[in-house]
Amino acid sequence: MKICYFRDDNIEEKSRIMAEKIRDISRRKEQEFHPESSALLIVDMQNYFTDPKYHAYIPSSAAIIPRIKLLTEVFARKKRPVISTIHINTPEDAGMMEEWWGELLTETGSRSDLNEELNLCFSTRIRKTQYDAFFDTELDSILRKNNISDLVVTGVITHLCCETTARSAFVHGYRVFFPADGTATYNEEFHEASLASLAHGFASISVTGEIRRIMENYEG
């Protein structure tokens, strides 16, 4: 089931092809990105998913880290919010996560820590307990306090926490931008299925380079 479908030497071309293919079936052909009211969300880029020594490791996560990092740098330069989620469970708040997955991601050891490349001093961190980063967290209030209309969703896992959060962002009234090379999961089939589903009714599928170029040209 685990396949390294994104590598440093193929992610740019492969994600571009994915985004172009998905755009052909997108419900909306064009959706303007508004950098002046945007925020970057980085979902669960923790050691549990990005370090090979843990069983939840996502092989393609290594290829998306540099691209997410470039996004964080331009968002920070333009003084736009960068928000990182950290998934942590206890037996009391896990709910169906425990029944479905068995092992819980707890604060024990370093596995719950953010990957060192994305352990950013300037990001706002929120703790979540479910796939949906809006569920029982302060995410919506943070976004509304900063007058955010456009949310860029990156991180892991594409078809679980990232997709669920993107759907929830849509329901909460945000324009959602979902870079094909900004998230990763366990295989290409899961990844492309999420992109196709989101494109039909929830999010604009792009690539990180497109978002970065718009941000660079924004005189914030």
N, C-alpha and C positions, 0 to 999 in steps of 0.2 A: 504493500500500500504506500510506503514512503518512497518517493522519487524526488531526486534533485532536478527538477525541471527548469529552475532558474539558476544559472551560473553567471559569474562575472563576464564570461565571454559570449553569452547569448541573451542576457536579459533585455538589453536594449532592443534588439531586433525582434525577439519573441514577443515582448510586451506590446511593441508597436503593432505587430500583426494581430495580436489578440484584440487590442483596442479598435483597430480598423474593422475587424470582422464583427465585433459587437456593435459598433455604430450602425452597421447595416440593418440590425434588427432593433435598434433603440426606439423607444416610444417617442423620444424627443431628439431630433437630429442636431440641434444646437441649444446649448444652455450657457449663457454668458456667466463667466466667473468674475466676481466682484472682490478684488483684492483688498479694497478699503474696509470691507466688512467681513473679512474671512478669518478663520482660525484653522490651525492644524491639529488634528487629533492623532496621537500615536497609541495604538491599542496593544497593551500587554507584551511589550518587547522585553520580556524577562528571561533570565538564564534558563528557566525551565523549558522554554521553547527554542532558545538560540544556542544552547551549549550542548554539544554532542554527548556529554556524559549523562544527560537525563533522558528518560525514555520518551518524553513528549517532544523531543528535539525535532525541529522542522528543517530538513536539509537545505531548502531554498531560502531560509531566513538570512543566511550570510550574504546573499546577493542583493537583498533589498535594503540592508542596513546602510550602505553608503548613500543610497538614493534618498532614504528618509533623512539621513543626516544633512544632506545638501538642502533639503526642504527646510529643516529646522534652522539652518543658518540664514537662509534668505528671509524666512518669517521673522526671525529675531532681529535682523538688520532693519526690516521694515516696521518693526515694533507691532507685529501682529501676534496674537496669543498662540502659544504652543502648549498643548495639554497632553500629558501622559497618563494612561491608566495602568494600574497595578492590580492584577487579579489575585485576591487572597480569600481563602475560605476558612471557616471554622465549622464544626459539626452543627452549630446552631443556625448558621446562615446559608449553608450550602444548598439546602432544598433538594431539587431533582439533580443537581450537579453530582452529588454523592451517589445517588441511585444509578445514574447513567454511566459515570466514569469510575466509581470506586475510590480511587486515590484522590485526595484533595490537595490542592496547591495551598499550602499553609506558609506561615512566616518562618518555619524551621529552616535553618541553614541559609545558604546563599541562593537557592534556586528561585526564590521569589524576587530577588533583586533585579533591577533593570540591567540589561546588557550594558557593559561599560562604555560602549560607543554612543549609547543613547541615554546615559545617565546624566541628564542635562541640568545644570544649576538654574537655568532660566525658564524651565518648563513648570507649569502648574501640575501637580500630581493629585490624582484622585484614586481612591480605592474602590474597587467594585467586587461584587460577589457572584454576578451572573453574566451570561453572554452579553447582555445589553448594558452598555456603559451609562445609559440614562437611568436604569432601574435603581431606585433607592440611593442615588448619588447626587452630588451637587453640580453635575455637568450642565444641566439645562440652565440653572441659575447663573453659572459662570458665563455661559455664552450670552445669555440675555443681558447680563450686567455690562458686557463688552459690546453690545449691539451687533452681534454676529448674525449674518444671514446665510453665509456660505461656509460649509464645513468640509474640509478635506480629510478623508478617513484613510489611515495607513496602519500597518502593524500586522498582528497575527491573531487568530487564525482566519484566513480569508472567509471560509464558508460558515464559520461559527460566530466568534465575537465580532469580527469586522462586519460581516453581512448583517447580523442582527442589529448592531449599533447603527449601521447605515439606514436600515429600514426604520428604526426608531427615530433617528434624526429627521427623516422625511415626515413621519407622523407628528413630530414636535414642531414642524413648520420650517425646517432648514433646507436650503438647497444643498444637495450632497454631491461631492466630487470624489470619485473612487479611482485612484490611479492603478492601472493594471500591474505596474511594477512597484507598487507601494505596499502590497500585502503579499503574504505567502501562506501556503497550506501544505498538506502532505502529498498531493499529486496534482497534475495538470487538469485532470477531469474535474476535481472539486473546484479548482480555481476558475476554470472557464464557465462552469455551471453557475457559480455565484455571479460572475460578471454579467452573464446573459440574463439571469433573473433580475438583478438590480437594474440593468439598463432598460428593461421593459417597463418599469414603473416606479423606480425609486432614486436612481442616481445617474449622473453623467460619468461615463467611463473615459478616462484620459490616461496620460502617462505623467510621471513626475516631472519630466523635462518641460512639458507644456505649462504646468502649474508654475514651475520655477521661472520660466521666461516671463510669464505675465507678472509675477511678483517682482522680478528684477526691473521691469519697465514701469512699475508703479512708483510714483513720487510720493511716498508716504511721509 
